[in-house]
Amino acid sequence: MGVRFPHAGPYNNINRRMNITFNNTRFFLSFIKFDIDVEYATLLEEFQKENWISWNYDTPMGHENPNWNLRYKLKEVQSPLLRSIQDYVQSDVVKQRAIDMLYSFNPAFQGLWSIEKDQLSQWANWHMEYMLDYPGFQLAPHNDYRRLICAGMIYFNQANDPAVATTFYHNRNMEDPMVLPNGIGTGWLAVNDYCNWHAGKNESNYNRYSALIGLTIKTPEEYNDR
């Protein structure tokens, strides 16, 4: 079922229907389909108006990565359209769909964290952040930090393009590669486990816009403030 979100500012007379579905494509990896009635040209125009900052802007000292010099993010989203997309993706509706997908791998997934399905929403934050990767960006095969239960991306490319694709591997030896599609509204959500090593890139001649999503275990302070 789709969800309608009203827009402020220049979009206040438009209700745009948005709907995200998660479909398992292989073990611990789900394909995302994000239906939204927004043209690529409109999204591109809104992205280009934003104030992007380097990913290294608030990276802890000693953890800087030269690759982040070609990756940018939005500290504050100005566009009403982009904010409404972010509000929907971060909504409890989408969070619960993601959790339902994770536990569809049960009991294998539950064994990773020893958390019952109805508890995970209390113990973890669901979040989204817009990203801009300039041509030349490269991210070597990796797994993510352990507090991150799962991570994913939603692409806003005009069309599917292998030059800006994310590739998944079953292990650090880069076996069984799977290149995922990346046209507008497509994406993936991956359980942060050994079988989901992945690499990203922008080997095109244009900017890659996307959204980083994830479910992260709360700190004690965050949990106590709920």
C-alpha positions in Angstrom: 0.0 0.0 0.0 1.3 3.4 -0.9 1.5 6.4 1.4 0.8 10.0 0.5 2.9 12.8 2.0 1.9 16.5 1.6 4.7 18.9 0.6 5.5 22.3 1.9 6.7 25.3 -0.2 6.3 25.0 -3.9 5.0 21.5 -3.6 2.1 22.3 -1.2 -0.5 21.6 -3.9 0.8 18.1 -4.8 0.4 14.8 -3.0 3.1 12.4 -4.2 2.5 8.7 -3.7 5.5 6.9 -2.4 5.9 3.2 -1.7 8.9 1.1 -0.8 9.0 -2.7 -1.0 11.8 -5.1 0.0 12.3 -8.3 -2.0 14.9 -10.9 -1.0 17.3 -11.6 -3.8 19.7 -13.9 -2.1 20.7 -14.7 1.5 20.8 -11.6 3.7 20.4 -9.3 0.7 17.2 -7.6 -0.4 16.3 -5.6 -3.5 14.5 -2.3 -3.0 11.8 -0.9 -5.3 10.9 2.7 -4.4 7.9 4.0 -6.4 7.6 7.7 -6.5 5.9 9.9 -9.0 8.8 12.4 -9.5 10.6 12.9 -12.7 14.4 12.5 -12.8 14.9 16.1 -14.1 12.9 17.4 -11.1 15.0 15.4 -8.6 18.2 16.5 -10.3 17.2 20.1 -10.1 16.5 19.8 -6.4 19.8 18.0 -5.7 21.8 20.7 -7.5 20.3 23.4 -5.3 21.5 21.8 -2.1 24.5 22.7 0.0 26.6 19.5 -0.1 29.5 19.0 2.4 32.4 16.6 2.3 31.9 13.2 3.9 35.2 13.9 5.7 33.6 17.0 7.3 32.8 15.3 10.6 34.9 12.1 10.3 36.7 11.3 13.6 40.4 12.1 13.5 42.4 9.1 12.3 39.5 7.7 10.3 39.7 10.0 7.3 39.5 8.2 4.0 40.8 9.8 0.7 37.7 8.3 -1.0 35.5 10.6 1.1 37.0 13.6 -0.7 34.7 12.5 -3.7 31.7 11.7 -1.5 29.4 14.4 -0.2 26.3 14.5 2.0 23.6 16.9 3.1 23.9 18.1 6.7 20.6 19.9 6.4 18.1 19.2 3.6 16.6 22.4 2.2 14.3 21.2 -0.6 10.7 20.5 0.6 10.5 17.7 -2.0 13.7 16.0 -0.8 12.6 16.4 2.8 9.3 14.7 2.1 11.1 11.8 0.5 13.4 11.5 3.5 10.4 11.7 5.9 8.8 8.8 4.1 11.9 6.7 3.9 12.6 7.3 7.7 8.9 6.7 8.7 7.8 3.9 11.0 6.0 2.3 8.1 9.2 1.8 6.1 11.2 0.9 9.2 8.7 -1.9 10.0 8.9 -3.2 6.5 12.6 -3.4 6.7 12.5 -5.2 10.0 9.9 -7.7 8.5 12.3 -8.3 5.7 15.2 -9.0 8.1 13.3 -11.5 10.1 12.1 -13.3 7.0 15.6 -14.8 7.2 14.7 -16.2 10.6 16.2 -18.0 12.5 19.5 -17.1 10.8 19.0 -13.3 11.3 17.8 -13.5 14.8 20.8 -15.6 15.7 23.1 -12.7 14.8 21.7 -10.3 17.4 19.6 -12.5 19.8 16.9 -9.9 19.6 13.2 -10.7 19.2 11.5 -9.1 16.2 9.2 -6.9 18.4 12.2 -5.6 20.4 14.4 -4.6 17.5 12.5 -1.4 16.7 13.1 -0.2 20.3 16.8 -1.1 20.2 17.7 0.4 16.9 17.5 3.7 14.9 16.3 3.7 11.3 17.9 6.5 9.3 18.5 7.9 5.9 21.1 10.4 4.5 21.5 11.8 0.9 24.8 11.2 -0.8 26.6 12.7 -3.8 29.5 10.7 -5.3 31.6 12.5 -7.9 33.2 10.8 -10.9 36.3 8.9 -9.7 34.8 7.8 -6.4 35.9 4.3 -5.4 35.1 2.2 -2.4 36.9 -1.1 -2.0 35.1 -4.3 -1.0 34.3 -4.0 2.7 31.9 -4.8 5.5 30.4 -2.2 7.8 31.0 -1.4 11.5 29.3 -3.8 13.9 26.6 -1.5 15.4 25.1 -1.3 11.9 22.6 -4.1 11.7 21.9 -3.5 8.0 22.8 -0.9 5.4 21.4 0.0 2.0 21.2 2.5 -0.8 18.4 4.0 -2.9 19.6 5.3 -6.3 18.3 8.4 -8.1 20.2 7.8 -11.4 18.3 8.5 -14.6 18.9 4.9 -15.7 20.7 1.7 -14.8 24.4 2.1 -15.4 27.1 -0.5 -14.5 29.6 2.4 -14.2 28.0 3.5 -11.0 26.8 0.1 -9.7 27.4 -1.6 -6.3 28.8 -5.1 -6.4 28.2 -7.7 -3.7 30.4 -10.7 -2.9 29.8 -13.8 -0.7 33.2 -13.3 1.1 36.3 -11.2 1.2 37.8 -13.2 -1.6 35.2 -11.6 -3.9 33.5 -14.8 -4.9 30.1 -15.0 -6.4 29.8 -11.3 -7.5 26.4 -9.8 -8.0 26.1 -6.4 -9.7 22.8 -4.7 -8.6 20.7 -2.4 -10.8 20.8 1.3 -9.9 18.1 3.2 -12.0 15.9 5.7 -10.3 14.0 4.2 -7.3 16.0 1.0 -7.2 18.3 -0.1 -4.4 19.3 -2.7 -1.9 19.3 -3.5 1.8 22.0 -5.9 3.1 22.4 -7.5 6.5 25.9 -6.5 7.9 27.4 -10.0 7.8 30.4 -11.8 6.3 28.4 -12.9 3.2 27.7 -9.3 2.1 31.1 -7.8 1.3 30.4 -5.0 -1.2 32.1 -2.4 -3.3 30.9 0.9 -4.8 32.1 3.3 -7.4 31.4 6.1 -9.8 33.3 5.5 -13.0 30.9 7.6 -15.1 31.3 11.2 -16.2 28.3 12.5 -14.1 27.4 12.8 -10.4 25.8 9.8 -8.7 23.0 10.8 -6.3 21.6 8.3 -3.8 20.4 7.8 -0.3 22.2 5.8 2.4 19.8 3.9 4.7 20.4 1.7 7.7 19.4 0.3 11.0 21.9 1.0 13.8 21.9 -0.3 17.4 21.2 2.7 19.8 23.8 3.9 22.3 22.7 3.6 25.9 22.1 7.3 25.9 19.8 7.1 22.9 18.0 4.1 24.3 17.3 5.9 27.6 16.0 8.9 25.8 13.4 7.0 23.8 
